[in-house]
Amino acid sequence: MKYIAFIWVLITAGIAHGYAQTNELAQRWHLSRKSGVAKVTFDKYKGTVSQIKTAGKSKLLLRKSLKFDQKAEGLLHSKVTFQGNIKTGDTCIYMAQVFKGSKPVAATSWPVQFSQDKSAVSGNLYFPERVDSIVLSIVTAGKVDARLSDFSAVILQGPALKDYSTKLNELARNASNTTKLRNLGMIWGELKYRYPAQDWDRILLDALEPAFNQNPSELAFEKSISFLLKQIDFKQRHKWEKPDSGLMALSGLLEGKNERARIQQALSHVSVDSSTYFIPPTDERPVPIFQEKNPDRNPVPEIRSRLLFLFRYWNIIDKFYPYKKSLLPNWTQRLQEFIPKMILATSERLYAGCLMELNASIGDGHAAIPISFINFGETMYDRKYTVVPAKYSIAPDSKIIVSEIDPAFAKLSGIQTNDVIVRVNGIRLDSLARALKKYIGHPHEAVKNVYLQQSRWLNVIPFSGKSLEIVYRHEGEERTKVLDWSAATFQTYGEFIFSSLMRQKQAAANKTLTYFPKQRLLLLKPDQWNEALADSAARAFAETDHLVIDCRVYPDWQFLKFVEKILADNRPLVRYRYCSKVPGRFETQIQYAAADGQSFEKEIYVLISEESESRSELLAMMLKSGASRCKLIGRRTAGADGDVASIPPIGNQKILFRFSAVGVEFPDGKQTQQTGINPDIHVADSASNTDEIFNEVFKRVN
């Protein structure tokens, strides 16, 4: 495969002319147009075919360019067919690029591994703008001895592209077809993780090809399932375990008796051999690592690749998400809902939006901000955006309040901290905030507000002109300011956003340990912790009646070790659930307080809020379970706990797909995912910059 990657780089650079071509393949292309269709065929000699033969090394067999003038968006459908001495296991990669001058506009590749049922490879490549040439290439890998019988391309534009889009829309919204695709994706996922020796991604792409060529048609479900099942080698030796009833119920998705019998045979036992698709957790690493490929790195991957990612994501969550059964009861229905969205995501913005909605569908706080604010603007606003240089907070009544602002911009605009931003270039910010929240997966509004503030997405505004109009309220008076705007200004203010993030992190690192002698109160901030601080805190315990631990910051791991020693001996603190070697099965483990610790028996206050997430919630859980006199004070935590696993994407959207891969629960099994941990003493949220939660503690101890 190293040869293939090397050749692909050469093709992209346009310097792969030195590789061999057969005489027949060096002839002319024919191009004909009719009703918006440009059809390209290869000039063959009286119906003869070209012989292709390699002896084990990858080799470029064909690289043909076609010059033409396509003045609008289009869809390239290309196909190559082999005949003759096709051997199962022979492989090749078929690649396509479209250019505007010397600039590549879009590119993709389609792998094929030949079998008795598979002797052709084809695919679609969408290009969103005018192009003037295409490059089609074939690369072989391994031993190939075959004949090339057909090599063609069709470019759809104008009325023809509109007709294709209409058919695709009808296909995507056909309930029967989406049900078939849903069932195919579910069965494919089971086979992929039970029989990992096969390249199941490639097999799925091949199975979907007949439904999504230049003539979209309803999926031939039974034929596709039959194709999947033929890839299983029942002669391979496996270690077996009996499956659960849910796994066997998948056979009920099939209509044909033969297919039902064959899949029952395939799934009647579960292979626990090492998988090529994921590495199970270890004692040092509690989450699985997924080893998935990215077969289509285009901003808008081909339809089959988009569905491949949807099925990949759905199956990984279905089998490795510890909260799936309790929090995603309608997960199968969600798969069917996203199938038409993926099929119709034909632009970069639509595909990115679909991916972000899919990411949000599991409601996991660890996945709440999957893309940076700059990449958000690049993708969701077609690279036409600007950045408002202010840091916002979202009030309980949805007002967008300025909490920090670039000094130069404040002088230019007149905006000050605590002012309310109403509109920017005609866009109401409170309405924009509501629209953006669909991309943030969490059931609680207060937590969504925190994530939206952290994301900085509200700072990114669609922009293509030369001025910026901001409507804001200062002390109740509405004001309007129109500012000249330029690319240089944008760069300056983009830097402010990054620097404000750094200042926020630096401020959080201050005052790790603070003692209030009058109240005999010791405040610990656990984000910066070490052995010296632990010794200082332990010495201060003798003079402390009230211990306050701030769980609104992310704790250092050493602080959790420190806490284990100050809690009641051997008391259960947390129950963990880890995925096992068998997808869909989980193992549990209880964590206990240290047996030889010096427990702090006096009053402990734990400060929590929507900003308490992940390890902060774990710390709050440990303190609530293990301390004799512990009170949680503040507001409900975020409800996102557990170590994080990542799902490799398809495309190049710069979106991170993550989920909580370790279940974290109270010792009695009570879950906090999505629900959070509720305080014993509630402190209402406010727009004030004062620390109301810590002030409440002071009121109680004075």
N, C-alpha and C positions, 0 to 999 in steps of 0.2 A: 504493500500500500504506500510505501515511501515514494516509489516511482510515480504513482498516480498523483500524489500531492505536488511533486516537483513539476510534472508536466502541466498541471493545472495552473501553477504560477507562471509558467512560460506562456501559456495560452493567454492568460489575463494580460500579460505584458506585451503580447503580440509578437513574440520572437521565436515561436516554435516552428519555424519554416524548415528546420534541418532534419525533421523526422521523415521517415520513408512513407511514400504513398504509392499505391498500385497504379498501373497505367490507366485502368478503367476508371478509377476514382478521381483521376486528375482532369476529367473532362468538364464541360460547361454545365452551369445551372440553367434551367428554364424558368422564367417568371411570367405568369399571366394574371391579369386582374379582371374581376367581374363582380359587380355589386358589393364593393367593399372587401372582397376576398382576394388576397394575393397568394397564389399557389406556386410553390417552388418544387420542382421535381428534378431528379438527376438524369442526365442524358446517358441511357444505357445502350450497349451495342446489341441490337436485334434481340432483346430479351435475355441476353446472357447475364450471368451474375459474377461478382468479383470474389475471388478466393481470399480468405483471411486465415492465416496460419501463424501462430506464435509458439514459442517453445519454453514458456515459463516466466518470461520477464514482461513487464508492462511495456507497451509500445504504442505510440501514436500512429494510428492507421489512416486517419483522415482528418484534415483540417481544411475546410472549404469556406471561403467568404463569399457573400453575395452583396453587391452594392445595389441599393434602390433608394427610393425617397418615400418614406411613410410620414405624413404630416400631422398625425394625431396619435392618441393612445391606441394601443392594439394588443392583441393576444396572439402569441406565436405557439402553434401546436406542431410539434415535429415528431417524427417516428422513424425508426429503423427496424427492419425485419431480417432475421437470419434464417437460412435454410441449410439442409444437407446434414453434415456430420455434427449435429448438436449433441454435446455431451453434458449430462447433469453435472453441475459444479463449475463449468466454464463461466467466466465472468467478464463483464466489460462495464465501462462507464460512458454514458452518452451525455455530452455537454453542449450547452447553447449559451450564446452571448448576443446582446444587441448593443449597437454603438451609435453615438451621435458624434460624428467626426472621429476623433481618437479617444473620446471619453466613453467608458462602459456605462450604459444606462441600467442594465439588469443582466443577471447571469444566473444559471442554475445547472444542476447536473442530476442525472437519473441513473442509479446503479441497477444492474440486472445480473442475476445469477440464473443461468439457464437450467431448465428442467424439461420434462416431457411435455408439460403444458405451457411452457414459457419460452418463446423463441423471438420475441419482439420487445422493444422498449420504447415508450413514448411519454410525453409530458407537455405541460403548458407553461409558458413564460409570459407574464403580463408586463408590459412596459407602459408607464404613465405619460410619456411625452414623445415627441417626434424622434425617430431614429432613422439612420440612413444605411445601416449595414447589419448583417447578422453573421455570426461565426458558429458553425456546427462542427463538433469533433467527436471522435470515438477513440477510447483508450481501452486496451485489453489488460487483464490482470490474470496471471496464471496461464495454463495451457488452453489455447483456443484453436479449434480446427473447424471452421464454418464458412458458409458462403453468405455474402450480403446480397439480398434479393430486392430490397426496397429501401429507399432513403428519401424522405420527403418532408416538406414543411408547409404549413398553411398559416397565413397571417390574417386575422379577422380585424376589420375596422368598420367604422361607420354603421350602416344598417345591419351588416353581418354581425358585428360585435354587439349591437343592441339586441338582435335576435338571440344570440348566444346568452346574453345577460338575462333575457326574459325566460328562456328555458331553464337557466340555472336557478333563477328565483322561484320558478314553479317547482323545480326539483327540491329546493331547500325547504319549501313550505308544505311539501307533501307529507302528511303525517305517517303514511305507510312507509315511505322511504326513510324518514328520520328514525322510525322504529327499527327498521332493518339495520341501519347504520349503527344505532345504539347497541343492538344485540351483537352485531359484528365486533364492535369495539370492546364489549365486555368479554366475549369469548376469546378474542385475540389476546386480551390482557392476561387471562388465565393461562392460555397456552404459552405465552411469552415467558412467564415466570416459573412455569412448571417444566418447560423444555428449553432451557436457555441456550443450548448448543446451536440453535438456529438463529439466523438473522431475521428476527420477526418484524423489525421495522421495514425492511425491504419487502418481506412477504406481504405485509399490509398494503404497501404502496402498489404492489402488483395486483392485489385483490381489488383495489379501488379503481384501477386504471380504466376498465371498461365503462364505468359510470361517469367518469369525469374527463373524457377526451373532448374533441372539438364538437361533439354532439352529445351533451349531457343527457343521461337517461337514468331511470330508476335502477337502484342496485339489484343485481341478480343475486339475492341473498344466499340461496341454497348452493349455487355454483361457487360463490365466494367462500362459504364455509367449507365446502368440499375441498376447495383449493388449499385452505389453511390446514385442514386435517391431513392432507396428503404429505405435508411437510414433516410430520412426526415420524421418527424412526422408532417403532415399537420394539426393535431388537436391541436397542441400547440398554445397558445395565444401569439401574438406578437404585438408590435407597428409597424405600417407600414408607409413607405414613398414611393412615386413612384420613380422608378429607372430612370437613364438616358438611352439614346438610345444605348450607347455603351454596357451597361450591357445586354440589351435585345438582342443585336446582337449575343451574345454568342450562342443563340439557333440555329443560322445558321451553327454552327460547327457540328451539328448532322445530320445524314442521315435518321434515322428512324422517322416516323411520331409520333409514340407513345412517343419516347424519347423527341422529340421537344415539343410536347404538355405538357409533364410533367415538363420539365425544364422551359418552359414559365410560367407554373403555379407556379413553385418554385421561379422564379426570377421576377415575375410580381410585387412584392412589396419587399421592403428592410426592414429587421428587424433592428431596432435601439436599441434593448435590450442590456444590458451589455454583452460584449463578454468575454469568458474565455480565449481568445487568445491574447488580447491586452487591455491595460488600456489607455483610451483616455487622451490627455493632460489636464492639469489644469492651473490655473493662476500662481501657483508657479513652475510648471514643464511643459514647453511648448512642450515636445515631448512625443509620445506614448511609453509605455513599453510593449514589446512583451513577452508573457508567453508561451514559446514553450519548448517542451521536447527534450531530446537527447536520442533517443531509441537505438542507436548503438554507443558505445564509442570506437570502434576499430580504430586503425590507418587507416585501409581501411574498411569502413563500407560496408555492403552488398549492392548489386546493387540497390535494392528497397529503401534502406535508402539514398543512394547517390542521387537518383532521387527525393526522398522526400525533401531533402535539397534544391535541385535545384528549385523545385516547390515552396517551402516555400519562398526562397529568391526572386524569380521572382515575386510572388504575393505580397509580402510586398512592394517591390519597385514599383510595378504597382499601388498599392492602397494608399501608404503612402509617396511616394517621391514627394515633391511639384514641382520638376522640370521635372517630368517624361514626360509630354506632350510636353514641349518645347525642351528638350535635348535628349530624347530617343525615337525618332519617329519610330525606327525599333526594339522596345523592344520585340515584338512578334517574330520577326525573330531571335533575339538573343537567345530566349528560345530554338528554334528548333536547333540552331547551337550548343548549349551546351549539348543537350541530348546525342548525340553519345560520346562526350568527357567524360561525367559522367559515361556512361555505360562501357566505355573502360578504365576508371581510376582504374586499377586493382592492382596498387602498391601504397605504401605510397607516393612516390615522384610524381607519376602521379596524384593522388588524390589531393595532396597539390597544385601542379601546376595548376590543373583545378580550384580549389577553388580560388586561387590568381588571375587567369585570370577572373573568374566570378566577383570577388570583384572589379577588375579594369574596368570592362565593363561599369560601370555607370559613369566613369570619375569624381568621386567625390574626391576632395583633402583631405577631412576628412578621407577617406578610403585609402589614398595613401600608408601608411606604415602599413599593417595589421599584421605584425609579426616581432619580434625582430631579430637582426642579429644572435644571438646564436641559436634560434629556427629555423631560416632559414637554417643554416648549418646542424642542426640535421635532418631536414625534407628533404630538397632539395638535400643534398649531402650524404644521407644515413648515417649520423653521422660520416663521414670520411672527416674532414675538418680541416683547421687551420685558424688563424687570423693574418693578417699583422698589426703590431702595428703602424699605421700611420693614420693621418686624411687627407682625400683627398678633393680637390675641382676640379670641372669639368670645364675646360676652354671652351669658345665659340667654339673653334676648336676641341673639344672632348678630348683634352689631359687630362690625370689624373695627377694632380699636388699635391705634398705633401705640405700641409699647416701646419701640426704639426706632430711631430714624437717622439716616446719614446727615451729619451737620450741614454739609454744603447743600444738600437737597432741601433740608428744612429751611435754610435761608432763602433759597430760590423759590420755593413753593409756599412758604408761610405755614406749612403743616408742623404741628408740634405733637409731642407725646400726649396721649389721652384724647387726641382728636379722633373722630369717627370718619372712616373713608366710606363714601356713599357710592360713587361711580368713578370708573377710570375708562376714558374713551367710550362712554355710553354704556359700559357694562356694570351693572349693579354687583358689588362685591358680595353682598349677602346671598344673592341669587346664584352667583358663581360658586360660592361655598356649598350651597345645597346640591348643585349639579356635580361637583367634584367628589362629594361624599359617597357616590355610588361606586367609586373606585377604591374606597376604604372599607375593608371587611371587618366590621364590628357591629354588634346589635345595639350598642348604647351610644346615644348622641354625645354625651359629655366626653367619652373616650375618642369618638371620631373627631371632635373639635381639637383635642390635644394632638392627635396624629396629623390633622390638616395644618395646624400651626407649625408642627415640626417639619412637615414636608416642604414648606415654602411654595407650594403650587399656587397659592393665592397671589403671590408676588409676580407670577408670570402672566402676562396679558397679551392676547393677540394684537399684533401691531404691524402696520405696513406703511405708515405715513411719515410725516416729518414733525408732528407735534403730538403732545400728550395733554389731554384735558382731564383734570382731576376735580371732582366735586367732593367736598368734605365738610364736616361740621366742627366748628370750634366754639366751645362753650354754648352750644345750642344754636349758633348762627351758621347757616349754610353758605359756603363760599365756593367759588369756582376759580381755578387757575389753569391757564393754558401755557404750556412750556414748549420751547423749541427742543427737538429731540434728535439724536444722531446715534450712529453705531458706536462712536467713541464714548458717548455718555452712557450708553447701555453697558459697555465693558466696565466702566468705573463703578457703576452702581451694582453690577453683578458681583464685583469684588467685595462690596459692603456686606452683602448677604453672607458670603463665606466667612468674612472676618467676624461678623456678629455671632455666627455659630461657634467660632473658636473662643470668643469672649465668654460665651455662655458656658462652655466646657471649663474654661479657666476659673470662672467665678465659682462653679460648683466644687472646685477642688480646695477652696479655702475653708479654714476653721473646721478641721476634722474632729477635734476634741475641745469642747468648751465647758468650763466649770462655773456655776453660779453659786457662790458661797452662801449668800443670804437664803436662797431657797434649798440649799444642799442638793442641787440638781446638776447632773452630768449629761451633756448633750453629745452624742456620737454621730458623726456623718461617715458612713462606712465606705465611701467611694475611693478614698486613699488610705490604705491601712498597711501596717507592718508590725513586726514583733515589738519594736520600741513603743509604738502607740498602745499595743496590747498590754505591755507591762505598766505603762502610765495609767491606763484605764483601770487595771486591776488594783493598783495602789490607791486610786481615788475612790474605790468602792467603799472603803471604811468610812469616808466622810460624805457618802452619798445616800440620800433617802429616796431620790427620784431619778431613775435612769431613763433617758429619752433617746430613742434610736430612730433616725430619720430614714425611712424606707422609700422616700421619694427620689432618691438618687440611686444609681446603679452600684451595688456593693462590690468591693474587691473580694476575690474568693477567700483570701486569708481572714476576712472578717467573719465569714460563715464558720470557719474552723474555730475562731475565737468564741462565737456564740454557742457552739456545741458544748464548750467547757463551762459556760455560766448557766446552763439550763439544768433542770432536775435530772439526776443520774438515771441513765438507761431509759428515759422516757421516749416513746416513739414520736418522731417528729414529722416525717414525710413518707408517703408511699409513691414509688416510681413504677412506671410501666414502660418496658422496652420492647421493641419488635424483635422477633426471633429470626432464625434462619428460614423459617417457613412463612411466606407472606400471609398476612392476615392473623397471625398468632402473636400474642404478647406475653412477656414474663414480668413478674412483679418482684419488688424488693423494698424492704422497709429500712429507713435510716433512723438510727437512735442517737440520743444525746450521749456524750462521753461518759464512761463508767467512773472515771476518776476525776471529774471536774470539780470546780468550786462554784456551786450554783449561787446566783444572786437572788436572795429571797425577798428583797424589798420591791417596791412598786416600779413597774416598767411601762412606759408609754411608747407606743410605736406609731410614728407619723406616716399616714398613707394617703394617696389620692389617685386620680386618673393617671398620673405620671409614674406610678409604681407598677413596673412591668418586669416580667421575666424573673431574673435573679432577685430583684427587689421583692417580688411577691413570694418567692421561695423563702427569703429571709423572714418576711412577715408571718408566713405559715409556720416556720420553725419556732418563732417566738411565741405565737399563739398556742401551739401544741405543747411546748416544753416549759414555759415559764409559769410559775404558780400564781403570780399576781401581775397579769399582763392585760393592758387595755389598748385596743387599736383606736386611733382617733384621727378623724379627717373624713375622707370620702372613699367610695368603693374603688378598688384597684382596677387596673386595665383588663385583667383576665386573659393574660397571654404568658404562659409559663412553660418551661421545658427547653432542652437543647434543640437547636434548629438544624434541619436538613434542607438541602437545595435540590431542585428539579431542573436539570439542564434544558434550556429552551431550544426552539427551532426558529430560525430567522436571525435578525441582528438588531432587535428592538432595545437592547440594553435594559431589559426588565428582569428583575431578580425574582425567581419563584421559590419561596421558602415556606416551611411549615414547622410547627412544634412537633418534633418526632419522638419526644419523651413525654409520657403522661406524668403530671405532677399533681398529687392529690393529698388531702389530709389523711392521716393514718387509718381513719374509718372508711376511706374510699370516697369521701365527698369531693366532687370536682369543683375547680374554680375557673376552668377555661371558659372564656366569654362572660361568665357571671361575675368573676372577680371575687375579692374577699371584702366582706362588708365590715365597716367600723363598728366598734361598740359605742363610740360617741361620734355623732355626725356633726360636721362643720360645713355649712353651706358655702358654695362657690360664690365668689364676688369678683368684680372688676378691679378691686383695690390691689395695689402693689405690695401691701403689707402681708406678712405671713400669718394669716388668720388661724391656721391649724396649730402652729407653735404657740401663738398667743393664747389659745384656748387652754393649753397645758399650763401656762403661767398663771392663768386665772384660777385653775384648780389647785395649784400647789401653794399659792400665796395665802 
